[in-house]
Amino acid sequence: MDNTKGYTLIEIIIYIAILSIVLVITTIIIVMIIQTQNKVITIANANETTRISLKEITQNIEDGYQVELPNPGETQSNKLTVETDSTGDEISFYTQNGIIYSQYNDNTPLQVSSSNVFTYNLSFEEEANSGISPTIFITLTEENVGSTGVKTSKTYETTATQRR
C-alpha cells in the first residue's frame, strides 16, 4: 500500500504558475481601475473649477450696473468690465498666463480659477440686443494636466443678461 501524503514537485510548480498568472492579472486590473479613477477625479475637479469661475463672472454681469467691453467698436474681446453700481466701481475679468483674474477698480487682481487648470480662449461677445439690458455670450476653453499626467480639455459656453 502506497501511503503518500504530499504534493509532487510538478504539482507545486503548476500551482505557483497558476497563482502567479492570477496575481498578475489582478494587479493589472487594479492599476487600470486606479488610473480610470484618477482621470475621472481630474476631469471632475477641472470642470468644477471652471464652473465656479463662470458662475462668478455671470453673477457679476447679471448684478452689474453696466457692462463694458474694452473696445466699443469690437463685438468680441477677452476682457470684460462690469460697473458694479452707479458710483463707478467696477470689476474686470480677464486671463493671464492661463489663469482667470478679477480686478476690482484698480486694486490687486484676484485669482478666480485654479492654477491647476489652464484657461485659454476666454472671450466675451455682446449678442444682438432687442431689449435694454445687454446679453453677453461667454466662451472659454480649459485644459488640465493632473498629477498623474491625465490631460483633459473642454470648452464652455454660457450667456449672462443684466437684470437692471
Summary of the structure (lengths in Angstrom):
residues: 164
radius of gyration: 28.0
end to end distance: 101.9
largest distance: 107.6
contacts: 435
relative contact order: 0.16
helix: 34%
strand: 34%
